[in-house]
Amino acid sequence: MAASVDKTGLSSIPLIVGVNASNAAYQARSDARMKAAEEEDLQATYRKYGMKPDGTPSGRPGPGSGPAN
């Protein structure tokens, strides 16, 4: 039955359930992409400043470090 004909509004319930499910799936995908991008950015920062992947110093001089005199 079309929603425009249904006076009770019950025909719109399956549509709402479907929209909620697709919205939750979209949010989960977006969250996973965001977390992957954050981790990639963090690892790029570690590489830039000469750090180990866990964020600890590697002992190598970073960019802009002068020679040790």
SVG drawing of the C-alpha trace seen along z (x, -y; Angstrom):
<svg xmlns="http://www.w3.org/2000/svg" viewBox="-6 -23 88 26">
<polyline fill="none" stroke="black" stroke-width="0.4" points="0.0,0.0 1.3,-3.4 2.2,-5.7 -0.1,-8.4 -3.1,-6.1 -2.3,-4.7 -3.9,-6.9 -2.2,-5.1 1.3,-5.7 2.2,-2.1 3.5,-1.6 6.4,-4.0 7.8,-1.9 9.7,0.5 11.2,-2.5 12.4,-4.0 14.0,-0.7 15.7,-0.4 17.0,-4.0 18.3,-3.6 20.2,-0.4 21.7,-2.0 22.7,-5.1 24.4,-2.9 26.3,-1.1 27.4,-4.4 28.5,-5.7 30.5,-2.5 32.3,-2.8 33.0,-6.5 34.4,-5.8 36.7,-3.1 38.0,-5.3 38.6,-8.2 40.5,-6.0 42.6,-4.5 43.4,-8.1 44.3,-9.2 46.7,-6.2 48.3,-6.9 48.8,-10.6 50.3,-9.6 52.7,-7.2 53.7,-9.9 54.4,-12.3 56.5,-9.7 58.5,-9.1 59.0,-12.8 60.4,-13.4 62.5,-10.2 60.5,-8.2 59.7,-4.5 56.2,-3.4 55.2,-3.2 56.1,-6.9 59.3,-6.5 62.5,-8.3 64.7,-6.4 67.9,-8.2 68.2,-9.7 68.2,-13.4 65.0,-14.9 64.6,-17.5 66.2,-20.8 68.6,-19.3 72.1,-20.8 75.2,-18.7 76.3,-17.6 79.4,-19.8"/>
</svg>
